[in-house]
Structures are given as structure tokens and as C-alpha cells.
Amino acid sequence: MTRKAALAALASTAAPNANELAVVLADDALLRSLNADYRGIDKATNVLAFAYADSKPPPFESDALGDVVISLERTADEANNSGLSLGEHLSHLVIHGVLHLLGYDHGNARDAKTMEELEIRALAGIGISNPYVPESAVKSDDG
């Protein structure tokens, strides 16, 4: 599942020939520690991405992109609270993390929109519907 999502993220972009990246499934405690150490934010988060290359945007000097670290504990809670399957939400977070490794960010509205569109395209490529559509916008079978 994570391999399929990572490949979908790479396919949704004009990514370089990336041959290596790692997806680490961890718990909230590790994500909190990493978030505090590397971002100065002392709280857990669902996904962090650590790119191996300092230069952004691509192309990178190496085929190795970096590490995507996901709190499986938080991912399961978020999936449960949003009515998604664990697999769907995990796939979304893998795609989100890989896009970060490729230099995409969501620090401002324009960049967030670009990243969201790439996520939606990658998710669609593996048969997962748009997670950004509000639940109220999804019509029921009887409506």
C-alpha cells in the first residue's frame, strides 16, 4: 500500500528518477520527538518528511529522496474520526510526505492549492477519492 502510494505521488509530478525513499511507520511519541528536534514544535503530528538533498526544487544530485515518517497511531485516529479507511488515509499521508520530499510545500494558499491538486491526482491514480471534498458535498444514494 505505501509503495503504491509513493509511486503514485512520483507519477503525479515531473519527479526526477527517484529510486529510493523510506516510509517509516511509527507512533506519536517518535513523531513528537522528531517534530521537537527538527522543527522546534513540541507536539506530535501525522507525517514528517526529511529530504536527503538540500537543493530544492528538483533535480536532485542523488536518486535517494529521503524519509517519510508517519505516526500510524495518529493516522488510525484521524481515519476513524473522518470516516476513511486506514489504508486510504495512510496512502494520502504517504503521498503528502513524498510531495514534501520533492520540494512541494503548503506554506501559502497558492502552494497549498498546487500540493492539494497533486495529492488528489495521485490518490485518483490508485483509486482513492478526493479527501478534500466535504462530507456534506457527497450525495447519498437516495438523494
Backbone bond lengths (Angstrom), bond angles and torsions (degrees), N, CA, C in turn:
res aa  C-N    CA-C-N  psi(-1)  N-CA   C-N-CA  omega(-1)  CA-C   N-CA-C  phi
1 M - - - 1.448 - - 1.528 110.97 -
2 T 1.344 117.54 -47.17 1.464 119.14 -178.32 1.533 110.72 -68.94
3 R 1.326 116.57 -36.24 1.472 119.78 177.79 1.523 110.38 -63.19
4 K 1.316 116.41 -44.85 1.461 121.93 179.75 1.531 110.64 -61.00
5 A 1.328 117.46 -42.35 1.466 121.62 179.61 1.523 110.91 -67.41
6 A 1.332 117.26 -42.31 1.464 120.65 179.30 1.531 110.55 -62.63
7 L 1.324 116.86 -43.57 1.463 120.49 178.14 1.529 111.35 -64.04
8 A 1.322 116.97 -37.00 1.470 120.73 177.62 1.521 110.69 -64.94
9 A 1.324 117.52 -39.36 1.468 120.93 177.71 1.521 110.33 -63.01
10 L 1.322 116.70 -45.01 1.463 120.21 179.13 1.523 110.82 -63.32
11 A 1.330 117.23 -39.71 1.459 121.62 -179.11 1.526 112.38 -69.48
12 S 1.330 117.69 -24.36 1.471 120.82 -177.69 1.522 112.25 -79.40
13 T 1.318 116.82 -5.85 1.460 121.53 -177.09 1.517 109.79 -125.68
14 A 1.297 114.88 175.46 1.463 120.51 172.52 1.524 107.31 -91.95
15 A 1.327 115.87 52.58 1.462 122.18 -174.38 1.518 111.15 -67.63
16 P 1.317 115.11 149.66 1.467 118.54 173.78 1.521 109.35 -67.46
17 N 1.296 116.09 176.05 1.464 120.56 179.06 1.520 110.13 -72.90
18 A 1.295 115.68 76.20 1.463 120.93 -179.65 1.513 108.53 -79.37
19 N 1.305 115.53 124.38 1.453 120.16 -179.20 1.511 112.97 -109.81
20 E 1.332 117.11 -8.58 1.455 118.35 -174.48 1.517 111.16 -149.32
21 L 1.315 114.46 133.62 1.454 122.89 168.51 1.514 106.27 -158.89
22 A 1.306 115.58 158.65 1.465 119.64 -179.47 1.519 109.13 -118.18
23 V 1.322 115.66 140.12 1.460 122.03 171.64 1.526 105.89 -115.87
24 V 1.325 114.55 120.17 1.453 121.41 -178.16 1.521 108.23 -111.17
25 L 1.327 116.67 124.71 1.453 121.87 175.46 1.523 107.29 -98.45
26 A 1.325 115.97 122.58 1.465 121.07 -173.39 1.527 109.29 -134.23
27 D 1.328 115.89 -166.21 1.462 120.86 176.98 1.529 109.58 -114.66
28 D 1.327 116.18 174.95 1.462 121.34 -178.84 1.522 112.39 -58.55
29 A 1.340 117.23 -36.03 1.461 120.35 -177.71 1.533 111.00 -61.40
30 L 1.324 117.57 -43.68 1.462 119.61 179.27 1.524 110.81 -67.60
31 L 1.328 117.23 -43.41 1.466 119.61 179.87 1.520 111.11 -63.03
32 R 1.332 116.88 -38.11 1.463 120.43 177.18 1.530 110.44 -62.70
33 S 1.315 116.23 -45.36 1.458 121.36 -179.89 1.534 110.88 -62.40
34 L 1.316 117.39 -47.12 1.465 121.32 178.79 1.524 111.45 -63.43
35 N 1.328 116.22 -42.22 1.456 121.08 -179.78 1.534 110.22 -62.45
36 A 1.323 116.92 -40.98 1.470 121.32 178.61 1.524 110.58 -67.91
37 D 1.327 116.92 -45.86 1.463 121.26 -176.76 1.523 113.36 -66.84
38 Y 1.330 117.05 -42.44 1.459 120.55 -171.95 1.525 114.95 -101.30
39 R 1.326 117.47 -21.69 1.462 119.53 -177.85 1.519 112.53 -122.35
40 G 1.314 117.46 -5.58 1.458 120.85 179.73 1.518 113.69 70.45
41 I 1.324 116.59 21.96 1.463 122.02 -178.97 1.527 107.06 -115.77
42 D 1.326 116.42 110.84 1.465 120.86 -173.71 1.526 111.63 -88.58
43 K 1.323 115.66 65.75 1.462 121.66 173.78 1.519 108.51 -156.97
44 A 1.304 114.95 158.20 1.463 120.27 178.52 1.523 109.29 -72.52
45 T 1.311 115.48 157.11 1.458 122.62 175.08 1.522 107.33 -142.16
46 N 1.317 117.82 170.46 1.456 119.03 -176.10 1.528 113.69 -83.48
47 V 1.338 117.52 -33.54 1.463 119.90 -177.54 1.525 110.01 -149.81
48 L 1.320 115.01 140.93 1.460 122.48 172.34 1.522 107.58 -130.77
49 A 1.328 115.83 146.94 1.457 120.77 178.53 1.526 109.23 -125.49
50 F 1.313 115.44 133.46 1.458 122.09 -179.68 1.525 108.53 -122.18
51 A 1.325 116.25 100.83 1.458 121.37 -179.56 1.522 110.23 -75.98
52 Y 1.325 116.88 140.90 1.455 121.43 178.54 1.527 111.35 -76.16
53 A 1.330 117.44 -32.88 1.460 121.54 -176.75 1.518 110.44 -91.08
54 D 1.323 115.12 143.17 1.467 119.93 176.83 1.515 111.78 -84.32
55 S 1.314 117.45 -24.51 1.461 120.61 -175.85 1.522 110.57 -83.15
56 K 1.301 115.02 131.86 1.460 121.49 175.57 1.508 106.76 -135.75
57 P 1.256 122.12 146.91 1.462 128.40 -5.97 1.525 111.68 -77.14
58 P 1.360 116.36 179.16 1.457 120.29 178.47 1.530 109.98 -57.26
59 P 1.297 122.15 160.42 1.459 125.50 13.57 1.523 112.37 -83.33
60 F 1.323 115.15 151.46 1.445 122.10 177.64 1.526 108.76 -97.13
61 E 1.314 115.74 158.99 1.462 120.48 178.50 1.523 111.43 -74.93
62 S 1.313 118.07 -23.40 1.455 122.41 -175.38 1.520 110.33 -117.02
63 D 1.329 115.64 153.28 1.462 120.03 174.68 1.525 111.75 -76.82
64 A 1.339 117.13 -14.66 1.465 121.39 -180.00 1.525 108.77 -85.85
65 L 1.329 116.59 121.89 1.462 121.12 -176.63 1.524 113.24 -84.15
66 G 1.316 117.94 -50.00 1.457 120.01 -177.27 1.514 111.59 154.23
67 D 1.338 113.82 -159.68 1.460 121.51 -177.05 1.524 110.66 -118.45
68 V 1.310 115.78 137.63 1.463 122.89 170.90 1.522 105.55 -111.99
69 V 1.337 116.41 120.46 1.459 121.08 -178.14 1.524 107.80 -113.10
70 I 1.314 116.37 123.41 1.463 122.01 -174.35 1.525 109.75 -122.08
71 S 1.324 115.93 133.58 1.463 120.13 172.70 1.522 107.83 -80.61
72 L 1.322 115.64 106.71 1.461 119.77 178.87 1.528 110.25 -65.11
73 E 1.325 115.72 -34.22 1.468 121.65 177.48 1.543 110.75 -59.76
74 R 1.318 116.70 -50.17 1.464 121.45 -179.57 1.523 110.68 -69.15
75 T 1.318 116.51 -39.03 1.469 120.81 179.44 1.523 110.71 -60.04
76 A 1.320 117.12 -43.43 1.469 121.14 178.76 1.518 110.89 -63.84
77 D 1.332 117.44 -42.94 1.471 121.01 178.22 1.525 111.13 -62.65
78 E 1.341 116.68 -45.85 1.467 120.54 -179.37 1.523 110.85 -64.13
79 A 1.321 116.97 -41.72 1.465 120.42 178.99 1.518 110.21 -61.70
80 N 1.307 116.42 -46.61 1.461 121.52 179.78 1.530 111.13 -60.68
81 N 1.328 117.34 -43.33 1.467 121.45 -178.14 1.525 113.25 -71.74
82 S 1.327 117.04 -22.55 1.465 119.63 -178.01 1.519 113.25 -104.37
83 G 1.324 117.30 -0.60 1.464 120.38 178.28 1.520 113.72 78.53
84 L 1.331 117.52 16.63 1.457 121.09 177.57 1.526 109.16 -96.25
85 S 1.311 115.63 159.61 1.457 117.95 172.25 1.524 107.78 -76.72
86 L 1.313 116.34 156.46 1.455 120.59 177.59 1.526 110.02 -59.31
87 G 1.319 117.32 -41.51 1.461 121.30 179.73 1.517 113.05 -61.27
88 E 1.327 116.72 -42.10 1.466 120.28 179.09 1.523 110.96 -63.47
89 H 1.329 116.15 -47.58 1.460 119.01 -176.82 1.527 111.08 -69.52
90 L 1.325 116.95 -39.42 1.459 120.36 176.90 1.526 110.30 -61.10
91 S 1.318 117.23 -43.72 1.464 120.89 177.64 1.525 111.08 -59.33
92 H 1.322 116.26 -42.46 1.470 120.73 178.88 1.529 110.12 -60.79
93 L 1.318 117.49 -44.95 1.462 120.29 -178.08 1.526 111.81 -68.73
94 V 1.328 117.95 -34.97 1.459 120.41 175.04 1.522 109.32 -62.15
95 I 1.313 116.96 -47.45 1.468 121.39 178.90 1.522 109.86 -60.04
96 H 1.309 117.74 -46.27 1.461 122.69 179.18 1.536 109.95 -57.02
97 G 1.325 116.83 -47.86 1.453 120.94 -179.62 1.518 112.97 -64.19
98 V 1.321 117.75 -42.32 1.464 121.21 179.19 1.526 109.77 -63.31
99 L 1.309 117.17 -40.53 1.470 119.35 177.37 1.527 111.02 -60.92
100 H 1.331 117.15 -38.35 1.465 119.79 174.37 1.529 110.62 -60.81
101 L 1.335 117.20 -42.23 1.465 119.94 178.37 1.519 111.61 -60.18
102 L 1.315 116.71 -30.61 1.467 122.10 -179.77 1.524 112.43 -83.15
103 G 1.333 116.96 0.31 1.454 120.08 176.29 1.511 115.02 101.01
104 Y 1.324 118.40 0.41 1.461 120.79 178.15 1.517 109.72 -79.96
105 D 1.323 115.33 147.00 1.460 120.71 -178.63 1.517 108.40 -142.17
106 H 1.317 116.11 171.85 1.461 120.81 178.90 1.527 109.72 -132.63
107 G 1.335 115.56 37.38 1.456 121.69 -176.97 1.506 114.36 -73.66
108 N 1.326 117.75 -21.03 1.463 120.68 175.90 1.526 108.27 -138.24
109 A 1.313 116.04 168.83 1.470 120.90 -172.74 1.529 112.54 -59.13
110 R 1.320 117.41 -41.33 1.464 120.25 -177.96 1.526 110.88 -65.65
111 D 1.325 116.68 -47.55 1.463 120.59 179.30 1.528 111.54 -65.60
112 A 1.327 116.02 -37.57 1.470 120.40 178.66 1.527 109.96 -62.36
113 K 1.321 116.94 -40.95 1.464 121.43 179.98 1.534 110.41 -64.46
114 T 1.326 116.59 -43.63 1.466 120.93 178.22 1.520 110.59 -60.86
115 M 1.327 115.93 -46.92 1.465 120.27 -178.49 1.528 110.91 -64.43
116 E 1.322 116.34 -41.68 1.464 120.91 178.92 1.528 110.75 -60.90
117 E 1.322 117.39 -43.26 1.465 121.28 179.62 1.526 111.31 -62.66
118 L 1.336 116.64 -40.30 1.466 120.35 177.57 1.528 111.05 -66.07
119 E 1.328 116.58 -39.90 1.462 120.28 177.63 1.521 110.75 -62.42
120 I 1.313 116.95 -45.89 1.468 121.76 -179.94 1.529 110.23 -60.38
121 R 1.340 116.89 -43.00 1.471 121.39 179.92 1.535 110.47 -64.80
122 A 1.316 116.49 -44.87 1.473 119.82 -179.70 1.523 111.02 -65.15
123 L 1.319 117.24 -43.19 1.466 120.87 178.40 1.528 111.25 -62.00
124 A 1.329 116.32 -43.14 1.466 120.01 178.48 1.525 110.41 -60.46
125 G 1.325 116.31 -35.53 1.458 121.18 179.88 1.513 113.54 -64.04
126 I 1.332 116.88 -20.24 1.471 119.87 177.08 1.534 111.32 -114.75
127 G 1.333 115.16 18.81 1.464 120.10 172.50 1.514 116.01 79.32
128 I 1.341 117.29 23.68 1.465 120.92 178.73 1.521 108.69 -110.97
129 S 1.324 115.90 130.81 1.458 120.49 -176.23 1.523 112.01 -72.66
130 N 1.298 115.04 164.54 1.461 124.62 -177.96 1.533 110.89 -59.66
131 P 1.335 117.86 114.79 1.464 120.14 -178.91 1.523 113.38 -77.64
132 Y 1.337 116.58 -8.50 1.461 120.41 -177.53 1.523 113.31 -91.12
133 V 1.341 116.98 -5.60 1.462 120.17 177.03 1.523 107.67 -74.81
134 P 1.338 116.86 121.98 1.469 118.28 178.59 1.519 111.21 -59.56
135 E 1.332 115.35 144.23 1.459 120.94 -179.39 1.527 111.70 -54.29
136 S 1.341 116.18 -36.16 1.461 120.32 -178.53 1.529 111.92 -68.20
137 A 1.354 117.43 -19.13 1.458 119.94 -179.52 1.517 112.12 -86.13
138 V 1.311 117.32 -13.33 1.456 121.48 178.94 1.526 108.65 -84.54
139 K 1.330 115.13 121.45 1.472 119.37 -178.26 1.521 110.38 -78.95
140 S 1.310 114.93 143.54 1.464 119.58 176.09 1.511 108.98 -82.70
141 D 1.340 115.98 165.66 1.458 121.36 -179.09 1.519 112.44 -62.25
142 D 1.326 117.37 -27.21 1.465 119.03 -177.99 1.526 112.23 -97.09
143 G 1.324 117.81 4.90 1.457 119.96 -176.50 1.423 111.29 -108.19
